Amino acid sequence: MATFGCDLAARSGRHLAIGVTLASCTLLLARPAHALQPLDVFVDHARTWNPDNRSAQATAAQRDAEASTTTGNLLPNIQLTGTYSHNQYDVVFPASLLGGSSTQTLTIQPFNQLDGSAVLNVPLINVGNWEKRKAAKATLESAKASAANSARITRKSVTRDYFQLLGYEAVLRSATQNLEVARHNVKLSQDKAESGTASQLDIQRALADQAKAEQNVSAADLNVVDARRSLYSLTGVTPDPATAFPEAELTDEAPLQGWMAGAQSSPAVANARAHRVAAEKTADAAGAAWWPTLTGNATEKYTNATAFTGHGNYYLLQLQAAWKLDATLPSQARAQGAAAEAARADEEKARLGAEDDVYKDWQQIRADIASSRSARAQVEATKLAASIAEDRYVNGVATQLDLLKARQDAFDAEVSRIQADADLAYARSALRLDSGRDSAQPAAGEDTSR
């Protein structure tokens, strides 16, 4: 915990100085154990709760069923039918008229006619369906890649909101502590005015400073409320209050070249690549519609209208060739070919975009490290200045304006440090997600002891 200015209480016996000193000792944030749930809690729950993830997973399940359907179109199938007919008249005559047995009759049409059949269809050659199956399997892989990319996007959003919430919580805590200092300053000004060492102007300035501190608390509290809701909407997990805000490590990342190489294996590029393959397979299927088909049929039929055969059941074997010549086939092939070309362009765009994201993330980390380092120096300087201003004001050397300005500078510096550290923590996570690294890999500076 910060101790700047605490020695003033020991050197001064006056109660007013002690009040200001103790209040100033709260400007630095304490660092107890985390109360806010770890990031992985939010990410894990978002995988199955987030609507975007659920939609992508349902689409993948749909594409899986469609792929199974195209596989079924290539397999033999059986069709069973049965028909009952009631005829007004029957047609029956002796079989002896056709040289048959004198005791046998031929039923051409009975009063109550029963017909049944079992048909086995065996696709022998169907290039179009073969290509459709390939296209469906490629579309399934595209849907799976899309679900993986949706999970990456959701995780990135969750990570962003998580660190943003941490930053807002820290700002709220710092603003609350700053308000306590402002209230102590009001009490100090009032006590000094009673003793004749301060004026009403000092009291009004202290009251104005307190009002400004209250506004800062209100604004910070609104940011926390909004950030909590945003994180809940993404994950379905209600965040607990944060009670610790560790400083981010300022170590540099590995060289950019290693991260750029991993960009090609990111889910975004894999999604675009799978989409391109699916579009090409769909174009092949459109072109294969020109090919003829060959199907084998085996039919077993039962009827009590035996007609001239005299048999109630018999089979039929067929080979059926079909060739469809349709004026729409060329235009369909061109349309799918154009879609495949667009998918190839989209893949190139995704590849370049992934490299750009990694490049920007890496450069952002460099800038955030410099920002965090300078913010730390600013915090130390402003804390020392606030301590000196308090000492000088208590001893009547400095003015109240000097104290208020020094304390506001210290508060602003601490807020800047908190925001810089939150930005740095998010940038490290974003770099890993955009470069296709294991999303569970902790970023430098991330607390893994929880």
Secondary structure, 3 states (H helix, E strand, C coil): CCCCCCHHHHHCCCHHHHHHHHHHCCCCCCCCCCCCCCHHHHHHHHHHHCHHHHHHHHHHHHHHHHHHHHHHCCCCEEEEEEEEEECCCCEEEEHHHHCCCCCCEEEEECCEEEEEEEEEEEEEEEHHHHHHHHHHHHHHHHHHHHHHHHHHHHHHHHHHHHHHHHHHHHHHHHHHHHHHHHHHHHHHHHHHHHCCCCCHHHHHHHHHHHHHHHHHHHHHHHHHHHHHHHHHHHHCCCCCCCCCCCCCCCCCCCCHHHHHHHHHHCHHHHHHHHHHHHHHHHHHHHHHCCCCEEEEEEEEEEECCCCCCCCCEEEEEEEEEECCCCCHHHHHHHHHHHHHHHHHHHHHHHHHHHHHHHHHHHHHHHHHHHHHHHHHHHHHHHHHHHHHHHHHHHCCCCCHHHHHHHHHHHHHHHHHHHHHHHHHHHHHHHHHHHCCCCCCCCCCCCCCCC
